[in-house]
């Protein structure tokens, strides 16, 4: 894209500048530190020029918005035509309490739901299971049966509002409950829009909320994708998630590489099932973190779109341009929030959200200022939602598409992250593929090393965190903290007991038997899971059948 003669001329001018203007400036005003680092501990140069992107091929590497390779965005007009979905992650205590929060947020201008489930639900336990003791409602809403889901969604227009559900090992079961609850409202499956996270690979890599071994877990994911293609054409049956990989301590390049490697593994498994790539690829979605380093994060999203488009088009031979598109949700970095001076988190979140918007996200959650202390209060979550709305309505950043495209710094960072991602792809291949790399602890070790390096930089004051190792104070926290209904647990237990009393126990037993047989064979398990849910079999009972057939996974000890 650049004239070679002019690049050489620029190189000479840059050298002269360094020897005169820069040298004189540094002699009077030295730089504050010997090295400047990104959040991922990558060195940032003092200045970026066309020399840093001299190999840039505009049509091949950037293109135009809405055209391959989608570096500049998947839509020609992006937020000029439609703002991103403002999807605030919410869930705590009982279904009644969370339902009230949903209605409040929708009333305040939120445009999509995002459902957080409590730890027992995430691990496939009913609220009254001994393993669930003490964990009710603490990190999300408790859902043990279809009845809970009905209460959770009461009064929500599911034919109009898209929903995202953060659930993984028991994803097929919770999805079935959502489908069944919608049908009870008179909403057909084909009308439903939304996403179920359902990304089991990142559980083995980072979040550790797995139940079954990898192979049967992958079968369940493919079952949901296959079922979604035929029955829920507007639903995203998997959200391939880098967010939790980053929260575990990875670098931006690791988040990018490991997430895309997971996505490509799901594609391979679907192809082995016999699905046509253009039938399912258009419903794959992604979920990324927005961390502190403003430009590195923007570059990460741009590199992700370019890599995914290239791999879907050339490695997997997808023919439809919609199959090449990376559609992604973003959440600001929970791990960046501090319990010290929690109001500072409002600023962190605003900058992270701005990076996500400039990076072209389709959906966004902004964390609340109090999340390092507790689940978000109504006041805190309102401020977080208003942060998105101010960016959308007042900042002007939505007025043009990819305004940072062509920045020498951003393009150089995009190229760097892309190159680092491909280096990781090669290492994964050398280890025998993604599942063997998981079993060998490769991903876990890489993330642990990155997390250790980041913390060491904080401890050594190489990296400064306001309120933590810079500008500290000892003032007590004064912001309001969420208080849940103290009677919610007993109400949840009573509803679960009533379900077991009123349901047709024979029908439940038969549905579970049919599910067991399907799991032992090769049939798609989703219709059988849906039948069990509709009979009011509980989450724990259904997961119990899957445990019986598939077994339970225990992570190897790599030490």
Backbone torsions as a table, in degrees:
resi	resn	phi	psi	omega
1	UNK	NA	-22.5	-176.9
2	UNK	-109.4	144.8	176.6
3	UNK	-70.8	127.8	-175.8
4	UNK	-62.0	-38.6	179.6
5	UNK	-63.7	-42.0	-179.1
6	UNK	-71.2	-31.8	175.8
7	UNK	-64.6	-41.2	178.5
8	UNK	-65.7	-38.7	176.8
9	UNK	-62.3	-41.8	178.6
10	UNK	-64.7	-38.2	179.5
11	UNK	-61.4	-40.8	178.6
12	UNK	-68.6	-39.6	178.8
13	UNK	-65.4	-38.3	179.7
14	UNK	-66.5	-41.6	178.0
15	UNK	-62.8	-41.8	178.9
16	UNK	-65.5	-40.0	177.7
17	UNK	-61.4	-42.3	179.9
18	UNK	-64.4	-36.0	-175.8
19	UNK	-82.4	-14.5	-177.6
20	UNK	-119.2	-81.7	-174.4
21	UNK	-58.1	-48.5	-177.2
22	UNK	-66.8	-46.3	-178.1
23	UNK	-60.0	-42.9	179.3
24	UNK	-63.6	-42.1	179.9
25	UNK	-63.8	-44.2	-178.8
26	UNK	-66.5	-30.3	179.0
27	UNK	-68.5	-31.0	179.0
28	UNK	-89.4	-35.2	-173.5
29	UNK	-140.9	84.2	-179.3
30	UNK	-61.1	152.7	177.2
31	UNK	-66.9	152.7	-170.6
32	UNK	-65.8	-24.4	-178.7
33	UNK	-152.7	157.3	-175.3
34	UNK	-70.3	-22.9	-176.5
35	UNK	-147.7	139.2	176.5
36	UNK	-110.8	132.2	-172.1
37	UNK	-120.7	149.0	168.4
38	UNK	-75.8	173.7	174.3
39	UNK	-57.8	-26.6	179.7
40	UNK	-90.3	12.0	177.4
41	UNK	67.2	27.2	174.2
42	UNK	-94.1	138.6	-179.4
43	UNK	-68.6	135.3	176.0
44	UNK	-105.9	124.4	179.5
45	UNK	-70.9	160.8	-178.8
46	UNK	-65.4	-38.6	-173.1
47	UNK	-146.4	143.3	176.3
48	UNK	-120.8	138.1	-175.7
49	UNK	-137.6	179.4	174.8
50	UNK	-55.3	-22.1	178.5
51	UNK	-62.6	-28.8	-178.8
52	UNK	-79.3	-13.6	178.9
53	UNK	-131.1	35.1	-173.2
54	UNK	-65.5	-22.9	-179.7
55	UNK	-92.2	4.8	-177.0
56	UNK	-62.1	126.4	175.1
57	UNK	-107.9	107.6	-170.7
58	UNK	-57.3	-51.9	-178.4
59	UNK	-63.3	-39.9	-174.9
60	UNK	-80.5	-34.4	-173.4
61	UNK	-100.0	-29.2	-178.0
62	UNK	-117.5	-61.2	-176.5
63	UNK	68.1	-164.5	-179.7
64	UNK	-110.9	154.0	179.0
65	UNK	-55.9	136.5	-179.0
66	UNK	83.3	2.4	178.6
67	UNK	-127.0	151.8	176.7
68	UNK	-54.0	136.0	8.7
69	UNK	-94.4	16.1	173.3
70	UNK	66.5	19.0	176.1
71	UNK	-57.3	-35.8	-175.5
72	UNK	-92.7	7.8	176.1
73	UNK	125.7	153.3	-176.9
74	UNK	-89.1	-10.5	179.8
75	UNK	-119.6	138.6	-179.0
76	UNK	-61.1	-32.7	-176.5
77	UNK	-113.4	-9.6	178.2
78	UNK	45.2	-122.0	-171.6
79	UNK	-82.5	-0.3	170.9
80	UNK	-68.5	-29.7	-179.1
81	UNK	-96.9	-38.8	-176.3
82	UNK	-152.2	127.3	176.4
83	UNK	-69.3	158.6	173.7
84	UNK	-60.3	157.0	174.8
85	UNK	-73.0	125.1	177.0
86	UNK	-90.5	104.2	-167.9
87	UNK	-123.5	91.1	-176.7
88	UNK	-81.5	123.7	179.6
89	UNK	-65.4	123.7	-175.4
90	UNK	-147.0	142.9	175.9
91	UNK	166.4	129.1	175.3
92	UNK	-165.2	147.6	172.8
93	UNK	60.9	-130.1	-175.8
94	UNK	-87.1	167.5	176.3
95	UNK	-62.4	-35.2	179.9
96	UNK	-62.6	-46.2	-178.7
97	UNK	-63.7	-42.7	-178.8
98	UNK	-69.9	-36.8	176.3
99	UNK	-58.4	-42.0	177.6
100	UNK	-63.1	-40.1	178.1
101	UNK	-64.9	-41.7	177.5
102	UNK	-56.6	-49.4	-177.0
103	UNK	-65.0	-37.0	176.9
104	UNK	-61.9	-48.4	-176.9
105	UNK	-64.9	-41.7	177.1
106	UNK	-61.8	-37.4	177.3
107	UNK	-67.6	-23.2	-179.7
108	UNK	-92.7	3.4	175.6
109	UNK	108.1	2.5	173.3
110	UNK	-63.0	146.1	-174.7
111	UNK	-115.6	4.2	175.7
112	UNK	-161.6	155.7	178.8
113	UNK	-93.0	150.9	172.1
114	UNK	-141.3	114.7	-168.3
115	UNK	-102.1	124.6	175.3
116	UNK	-101.5	134.2	-180.0
117	UNK	-109.3	152.9	-179.4
118	UNK	-76.6	168.7	-172.4
119	UNK	-61.6	-43.0	176.4
120	UNK	-56.8	-43.0	178.7
121	UNK	-62.8	-43.7	-179.8
122	UNK	-60.9	-30.5	-178.3
123	UNK	-98.3	6.0	174.0
124	UNK	82.2	25.2	179.8
125	UNK	-109.3	144.2	169.4
126	UNK	-71.9	157.4	-177.2
127	UNK	-58.4	-33.1	-176.2
128	UNK	-91.4	7.9	176.4
129	UNK	-71.3	139.1	177.8
130	UNK	-54.2	-32.6	179.2
131	UNK	-66.6	-19.1	-176.4
132	UNK	-92.2	-3.8	-172.7
133	UNK	-57.3	128.5	176.5
134	UNK	86.4	-1.2	-175.9
135	UNK	-114.9	5.9	-176.8
136	UNK	-60.1	123.8	168.9
137	UNK	66.5	10.3	-171.2
138	UNK	-80.1	-31.3	179.1
139	UNK	-122.1	12.0	180.0
140	UNK	169.4	-171.8	-177.5
141	UNK	-88.4	145.2	178.2
142	UNK	-86.8	126.4	176.0
143	UNK	-131.6	108.5	-177.5
144	UNK	-109.0	-16.1	-178.9
145	UNK	-156.0	172.0	176.4
146	UNK	-56.4	-34.0	179.9
147	UNK	-60.1	-42.4	176.6
148	UNK	-60.4	-42.0	-179.4
149	UNK	-66.0	-37.1	177.8
150	UNK	-61.5	-44.2	178.6
151	UNK	-66.3	-41.3	-178.5
152	UNK	-59.0	-37.1	-173.2
153	UNK	-103.4	7.0	-177.9
154	UNK	-59.1	127.6	177.8
155	UNK	78.4	3.9	177.7
156	UNK	-94.3	123.7	-178.5
157	UNK	-75.4	86.6	-171.5
158	UNK	-67.1	-19.5	176.7
159	UNK	-76.9	-11.9	-177.7
160	UNK	-113.5	-30.0	-173.9
161	UNK	-105.1	128.2	174.9
162	UNK	-82.7	147.4	-176.4
163	UNK	-126.0	140.5	173.1
164	UNK	-116.0	134.6	-178.7
165	UNK	-124.3	121.6	-178.9
166	UNK	-90.4	91.4	-178.5
167	UNK	-150.5	144.2	-172.9
168	UNK	-129.0	-77.1	-177.8
169	UNK	-55.1	-47.9	177.7
170	UNK	-93.2	26.7	-172.6
171	UNK	-58.0	-43.3	-177.5
172	UNK	-60.4	-36.0	-177.6
173	UNK	-72.3	-47.3	179.8
174	UNK	-64.9	-37.7	175.7
175	UNK	-61.7	-43.6	178.2
176	UNK	-60.4	-39.4	177.2
177	UNK	-63.0	-41.0	178.5
178	UNK	-62.8	-46.3	-180.0
179	UNK	-60.7	-45.1	-178.7
180	UNK	-66.7	-39.5	178.2
181	UNK	-65.1	-39.0	177.7
182	UNK	-64.0	-42.0	179.4
183	UNK	-62.0	-35.8	177.0
184	UNK	-66.1	-24.9	175.0
185	UNK	-84.2	-5.4	-177.6
186	UNK	89.8	14.8	-179.9
187	UNK	-100.1	123.2	-179.0
188	UNK	-74.6	150.4	177.5
189	UNK	-54.0	-36.9	-178.3
190	UNK	-67.2	-16.4	178.9
191	UNK	-86.6	-16.8	-171.8
192	UNK	-75.2	138.7	176.3
193	UNK	-125.3	139.8	178.0
194	UNK	157.7	-164.1	-173.5
195	UNK	-145.8	138.5	168.0
196	UNK	-114.8	132.4	-171.3
197	UNK	-59.6	-61.7	164.9
198	UNK	56.7	26.2	-177.3
199	UNK	-102.3	88.4	-174.1
200	UNK	-75.8	-26.5	-177.0
201	UNK	-63.8	-40.1	-180.0
202	UNK	-70.7	-17.2	174.0
203	UNK	-67.6	-43.9	177.5
204	UNK	-67.4	-32.2	-177.4
205	UNK	-78.1	-41.1	-167.3
206	UNK	-138.0	-53.0	-166.7
207	UNK	-84.8	-26.6	170.9
208	UNK	72.6	18.4	175.8
209	UNK	-96.5	57.0	177.3
210	UNK	-99.1	159.0	175.4
211	UNK	-122.8	-55.3	-172.6
212	UNK	-97.8	164.3	175.7
213	UNK	-62.3	162.9	-174.5
214	UNK	-58.1	-44.5	-173.8
215	UNK	-63.8	-52.7	176.9
216	UNK	-65.6	-29.8	176.3
217	UNK	-64.1	-41.8	177.1
218	UNK	-66.1	-34.8	175.9
219	UNK	-59.1	-44.0	179.9
220	UNK	-62.4	-40.3	178.3
221	UNK	-62.5	-46.0	-179.8
222	UNK	-65.2	-35.8	176.0
223	UNK	-58.0	-43.8	-178.6
224	UNK	-67.9	-39.6	178.5
225	UNK	-63.0	-46.2	-179.9
226	UNK	-62.3	-43.3	179.8
227	UNK	-65.6	-41.3	179.8
228	UNK	-62.5	-38.4	179.6
229	UNK	-57.4	-40.1	-175.1
230	UNK	-89.7	-32.9	-170.5
231	UNK	-111.5	-28.2	-176.9
232	UNK	-130.8	72.8	-172.3
233	UNK	-65.8	-17.0	179.6
234	UNK	-97.6	2.7	-174.5
235	UNK	-99.6	143.3	172.6
236	UNK	-94.3	107.4	-173.6
237	UNK	-79.7	-1.2	174.9
238	UNK	-152.9	140.4	173.7
239	UNK	-120.0	102.2	-172.4
240	UNK	-75.5	116.5	-157.3
241	UNK	-113.5	113.5	170.4
242	UNK	-88.4	-13.7	-174.0
243	UNK	-54.6	-49.1	-174.3
244	UNK	-73.1	-28.7	174.5
245	UNK	-63.6	-42.0	178.9
246	UNK	-70.4	-39.8	179.0
247	UNK	-62.4	-27.9	178.7
248	UNK	-75.5	-10.7	175.7
249	UNK	120.2	8.9	-177.4
250	UNK	-71.2	165.0	170.0
251	UNK	-81.1	170.9	176.1
252	UNK	-61.2	-41.2	-179.7
253	UNK	-66.0	-39.3	177.2
254	UNK	-65.8	-43.5	176.4
255	UNK	-57.2	-47.1	179.9
256	UNK	-60.5	-52.3	-173.9
257	UNK	-67.9	-46.7	-175.4
258	UNK	-68.6	-35.8	178.6
259	UNK	-66.2	-47.2	-179.5
260	UNK	-67.9	-33.8	175.7
261	UNK	-63.5	-41.1	175.4
262	UNK	-60.5	-45.5	-179.3
263	UNK	-59.8	-42.6	179.6
264	UNK	-67.8	-30.8	177.1
265	UNK	-68.1	-39.0	175.6
266	UNK	-62.4	-39.4	178.1
267	UNK	-61.3	-44.4	-179.5
268	UNK	-61.0	-43.5	-179.4
269	UNK	-65.4	-38.4	178.3
270	UNK	-66.2	-40.1	177.9
271	UNK	-64.2	-39.5	176.9
272	UNK	-64.6	-29.7	176.0
273	UNK	-67.8	-21.6	-178.2
274	UNK	104.8	7.7	178.1
275	UNK	-76.9	144.6	176.6
276	UNK	-80.4	133.3	-172.5
277	UNK	-57.5	-38.4	-177.9
278	UNK	-76.2	-9.0	176.2
279	UNK	-81.9	-29.8	-175.1
280	UNK	-116.5	-24.6	-172.7
281	UNK	-61.7	-30.5	-177.3
282	UNK	-69.5	-14.6	-179.6
283	UNK	-105.7	6.7	173.5
284	UNK	-79.2	136.1	178.7
285	UNK	-129.9	167.7	-176.1
286	UNK	-130.5	164.1	-176.0
287	UNK	-144.6	115.3	-176.6
288	UNK	-118.1	160.3	174.7
289	UNK	-86.6	150.6	168.3
290	UNK	-118.0	102.0	-175.1
291	UNK	-93.7	-167.5	-168.3
292	UNK	-74.9	-31.5	-173.4
293	UNK	-80.1	102.9	-168.9
294	UNK	-53.0	-54.7	-173.5
295	UNK	-75.6	-35.3	178.6
296	UNK	-62.9	-38.8	179.9
297	UNK	-67.1	-43.7	177.9
298	UNK	-59.7	-44.0	179.4
299	UNK	-63.0	-35.6	179.9
300	UNK	-61.0	-45.5	-179.5
301	UNK	-65.4	-38.7	-178.8
302	UNK	-68.0	-41.6	177.8
303	UNK	-65.0	-38.5	-179.2
304	UNK	-60.0	-46.4	180.0
305	UNK	-61.6	-41.9	-176.5
306	UNK	-66.7	-44.6	-179.4
307	UNK	-64.8	-47.4	-176.2
308	UNK	-62.6	-42.2	178.9
309	UNK	-61.2	-44.1	-179.7
310	UNK	-63.2	-46.7	-176.7
311	UNK	-68.3	-40.7	179.2
312	UNK	-66.3	-37.9	-177.4
313	UNK	-75.0	-44.8	-170.6
314	UNK	-100.9	-41.3	-178.2
315	UNK	-80.3	-33.2	-176.7
316	UNK	-111.8	3.3	171.8
317	UNK	56.9	33.2	173.6
318	UNK	-66.4	134.7	-175.1
319	UNK	-97.3	-28.6	-176.8
320	UNK	-85.9	127.6	178.5
321	UNK	-54.0	-31.9	178.6
322	UNK	-64.8	-23.4	177.5
323	UNK	-74.2	-15.9	-179.3
324	UNK	-89.4	-11.4	-172.6
325	UNK	-78.6	135.7	169.5
326	UNK	-99.1	112.6	174.4
327	UNK	-102.7	130.9	-174.3
328	UNK	-142.2	149.2	171.2
329	UNK	-98.5	151.8	177.9
330	UNK	-129.2	143.1	170.4
331	UNK	-127.0	137.0	177.3
332	UNK	-64.5	159.9	-165.8
333	UNK	-78.2	106.4	176.0
334	UNK	-60.2	-35.5	-177.6
335	UNK	-67.9	-17.4	179.5
336	UNK	-84.8	-12.1	-177.6
337	UNK	-73.1	145.1	-179.8
338	UNK	-119.5	145.0	173.9
339	UNK	-76.9	-23.9	174.3
340	UNK	-75.6	135.1	178.3
341	UNK	45.5	61.2	-170.7
342	UNK	-60.6	-23.6	177.6
343	UNK	-62.1	-25.6	176.6
344	UNK	-60.1	-26.4	-179.4
345	UNK	-62.5	-25.6	177.3
346	UNK	-60.6	-41.2	-179.5
347	UNK	-69.7	-45.2	178.6
348	UNK	-56.2	-47.9	-177.0
349	UNK	-63.8	-39.9	179.6
350	UNK	-60.9	-44.1	179.7
351	UNK	-67.1	-41.2	178.7
352	UNK	-64.4	-42.0	178.9
353	UNK	-64.4	-39.7	178.2
354	UNK	-61.8	-40.2	176.8
355	UNK	-62.1	-41.6	179.4
356	UNK	-62.6	-42.6	-179.9
357	UNK	-66.1	-46.3	178.8
358	UNK	-65.8	-25.1	177.0
359	UNK	-82.1	-5.9	172.9
360	UNK	92.6	30.4	-178.6
361	UNK	-66.4	152.4	176.2
362	UNK	-95.5	-14.7	-174.5
363	UNK	-157.1	149.0	-172.7
364	UNK	-149.4	135.1	167.5
365	UNK	-115.5	132.8	175.4
366	UNK	-108.7	126.2	-179.7
367	UNK	-67.2	155.9	-179.6
368	UNK	-93.1	155.0	-174.3
369	UNK	-61.3	-24.3	-171.4
370	UNK	-99.1	8.0	-170.7
371	UNK	-73.7	-11.8	171.3
372	UNK	-79.5	-7.6	-177.6
373	UNK	-112.9	-36.3	-173.8
374	UNK	-167.9	177.3	169.7
375	UNK	-63.6	152.2	-171.5
376	UNK	-64.2	136.2	170.9
377	UNK	-76.0	165.9	179.0
378	UNK	-62.6	-39.4	178.5
379	UNK	-62.4	-46.6	-176.4
380	UNK	-66.4	-39.8	-178.3
381	UNK	-71.1	-29.1	176.1
382	UNK	-66.9	-43.5	176.5
383	UNK	-60.0	-40.8	-179.9
384	UNK	-64.9	-41.1	176.9
385	UNK	-66.8	-42.2	179.0
386	UNK	-61.2	-30.9	176.9
387	UNK	-57.7	-46.4	177.0
388	UNK	-62.7	-43.1	-175.6
389	UNK	-66.9	-35.0	176.7
390	UNK	-67.2	-42.1	176.0
391	UNK	-58.6	-43.5	-176.5
392	UNK	-69.8	-41.0	-169.4
393	UNK	-98.5	-22.8	-169.8
394	UNK	-122.2	-21.4	-169.4
395	UNK	-81.9	-24.5	-176.6
396	UNK	83.5	-3.6	-176.3
397	UNK	-73.2	-14.0	179.5
398	UNK	-88.0	-0.5	-172.3
399	UNK	-79.3	-16.8	178.7
400	UNK	-139.6	159.0	-176.1
401	UNK	-92.6	130.1	177.0
402	UNK	48.7	59.8	-176.5
403	UNK	-63.1	-19.3	179.4
404	UNK	-94.3	-1.3	175.9
405	UNK	-59.6	133.2	-178.3
406	UNK	94.2	-10.9	173.4
407	UNK	-62.3	127.7	-179.0
408	UNK	-58.1	-40.4	-179.6
409	UNK	-66.9	-49.8	-177.5
410	UNK	-64.1	-41.8	179.8
411	UNK	-67.0	-37.4	177.4
412	UNK	-65.7	-40.8	177.6
413	UNK	-65.5	-39.4	178.0
414	UNK	-60.3	-45.9	179.2
415	UNK	-64.0	-41.3	179.7
416	UNK	-61.4	-46.9	-178.3
417	UNK	-65.5	-38.3	177.1
418	UNK	-62.0	-45.4	-179.8
419	UNK	-63.5	-41.6	178.5
420	UNK	-64.8	-37.3	178.6
421	UNK	-63.3	-44.6	-179.8
422	UNK	-66.8	-32.0	175.0
423	UNK	-62.9	-39.8	176.4
424	UNK	-67.3	-39.2	177.7
425	UNK	-57.4	-41.9	-179.5
426	UNK	-65.3	-40.7	179.3
427	UNK	-64.5	-39.2	178.0
428	UNK	-63.0	-43.4	178.0
429	UNK	-61.1	-40.2	179.9
430	UNK	-64.9	-25.5	178.2
431	UNK	-85.4	0.2	176.9
432	UNK	102.4	3.4	-179.9
433	UNK	116.8	-179.2	-170.5
434	UNK	-70.1	-48.0	-178.7
435	UNK	-65.0	-44.0	174.2
436	UNK	-59.5	-36.3	178.7
437	UNK	-65.8	-35.6	175.3
438	UNK	-63.7	-48.1	-178.0
439	UNK	-62.1	-29.9	178.8
440	UNK	-85.6	-2.9	178.0
441	UNK	76.5	19.4	-175.9
442	UNK	-62.9	-53.5	-177.2
443	UNK	-62.1	-44.7	-177.5
444	UNK	-60.7	-41.3	-179.9
445	UNK	-67.1	-42.4	179.4
446	UNK	-62.3	-43.3	180.0
447	UNK	-67.1	-42.8	-179.7
448	UNK	-60.8	-41.4	179.2
449	UNK	-63.7	-42.0	179.9
450	UNK	-65.8	-41.8	179.7
451	UNK	-64.1	-40.8	178.2
452	UNK	-63.3	-43.6	-179.4
453	UNK	-62.9	-41.8	179.8
454	UNK	-63.1	-46.4	-179.2
455	UNK	-66.2	-37.3	178.3
456	UNK	-63.2	-38.0	177.7
457	UNK	-63.8	-36.2	175.5
458	UNK	-67.8	-46.9	-177.8
459	UNK	-61.7	-30.9	-178.7
460	UNK	-95.3	9.1	179.1
461	UNK	62.5	18.9	171.9
462	UNK	-73.0	-34.8	178.9
463	UNK	-116.8	126.6	-175.4
464	UNK	-107.1	130.8	177.9
465	UNK	-116.2	117.8	-174.8
466	UNK	-62.6	126.6	-179.3
467	UNK	91.3	-14.2	-179.1
468	UNK	-105.7	-63.1	175.4
469	UNK	-121.5	15.8	174.4
470	UNK	-148.1	135.6	177.0
471	UNK	57.0	45.2	-179.5
472	UNK	-73.3	157.5	166.3
473	UNK	-147.1	166.5	-177.0
474	UNK	-110.8	23.7	-179.2
475	UNK	-70.9	140.9	179.2
476	UNK	-69.8	152.7	177.7
477	UNK	-71.3	130.0	-176.3
478	UNK	-117.4	-2.4	-178.1
479	UNK	-73.4	151.9	179.7
480	UNK	-69.6	142.5	-179.5
481	UNK	-114.2	141.2	-177.9
482	UNK	-61.1	135.2	171.9
483	UNK	-119.5	126.2	-178.7
484	UNK	-90.1	161.8	179.1
485	UNK	-60.3	118.3	-178.5
486	UNK	-66.9	-17.1	179.6
487	UNK	-97.6	3.1	-175.8
488	UNK	-62.8	-39.4	-178.0
489	UNK	-62.0	-46.7	179.8
490	UNK	-64.5	-37.2	178.0
491	UNK	-65.5	-38.6	177.9
492	UNK	-64.8	-43.9	178.8
493	UNK	-63.1	-39.9	-179.1
494	UNK	-65.4	-40.3	179.2
495	UNK	-65.3	-41.1	179.2
496	UNK	-63.5	-41.6	178.1
497	UNK	-65.0	-40.2	179.9
498	UNK	-65.0	-38.0	176.5
499	UNK	-58.7	-46.4	-178.5
500	UNK	-65.9	-31.3	179.2
501	UNK	-74.1	-43.0	-170.8
502	UNK	-86.0	-21.9	-176.1
503	UNK	-72.7	166.5	175.6
504	UNK	-86.7	101.3	-174.2
505	UNK	-62.2	-34.5	179.1
506	UNK	-65.4	-42.3	179.0
507	UNK	-64.3	-37.6	177.1
508	UNK	-62.3	-47.9	-179.6
509	UNK	-59.9	-42.2	-179.9
510	UNK	-65.8	-41.4	179.8
511	UNK	-64.0	-40.1	179.1
512	UNK	-68.2	-36.1	177.0
513	UNK	-64.0	-43.5	179.0
514	UNK	-63.8	-38.9	177.3
515	UNK	-63.5	-42.5	-180.0
516	UNK	-59.3	-44.0	179.8
517	UNK	-64.5	-41.5	179.2
518	UNK	-63.2	-40.9	178.7
519	UNK	-64.4	-35.2	179.1
520	UNK	-71.5	-21.5	179.2
521	UNK	-101.3	-144.5	-176.4
522	UNK	-124.1	5.4	-179.4
523	UNK	-67.5	156.5	173.6
524	UNK	-65.6	127.5	-173.6
525	UNK	-79.9	-16.5	-172.7
526	UNK	-59.2	-46.3	179.6
527	UNK	-60.4	-33.7	-178.9
528	UNK	-75.4	-37.6	174.9
529	UNK	-64.2	-41.9	179.6
530	UNK	-62.7	-41.2	178.2
531	UNK	-63.5	-40.6	179.0
532	UNK	-65.6	-40.7	178.2
533	UNK	-63.4	-43.8	-178.8
534	UNK	-65.6	-25.4	175.4
535	UNK	-83.2	0.6	-179.8
536	UNK	71.1	29.2	164.7
537	UNK	-63.3	143.0	-176.8
538	UNK	-83.8	164.3	176.5
539	UNK	-54.8	-48.2	-178.4
540	UNK	-62.2	-36.7	179.5
541	UNK	-68.3	-42.0	-179.7
542	UNK	-68.5	-44.7	177.3
543	UNK	-62.6	-34.6	177.3
544	UNK	-58.3	-41.1	176.8
545	UNK	-63.8	-43.5	-179.8
546	UNK	-65.2	-39.2	176.8
547	UNK	-61.9	-41.4	-178.5
548	UNK	-60.3	-41.0	-177.1
549	UNK	-85.6	-44.4	-171.7
550	UNK	-90.7	-23.1	-175.0
551	UNK	86.4	-178.9	-177.8
552	UNK	-121.8	141.5	-177.3
553	UNK	-95.8	134.6	173.2
554	UNK	-120.9	126.7	-175.9
555	UNK	-66.4	135.2	177.9
556	UNK	-62.5	154.9	174.6
557	UNK	-96.0	112.1	-174.8
558	UNK	-90.7	-5.2	-177.1
559	UNK	-74.2	NA	NA
